[in-house]
């Protein structure tokens, strides 16, 4: 038999996954800023890493808003 998760268990799993995405996004932002400030990498590489972090955090915020609207209704 399949066991279905309760709402609280689903929310706990979602918190863990979102935490990992948040850490990865902040890491990418910090790495991109570091590469922009230091002269070890060229500008395009630094900007692409920074843009990757921004895109990841925007996707994370969209997921959070959708989940909040789903729980609210």
Secondary structure, DSSP 8 states (H G I E B T S, - for coil): ------HHHHHHHHHHHHHHHHHHHHHHHHHHHHHHHSSSS-HHHHHHHHHHHHHHHHHHHHHHHHHHHHHH-
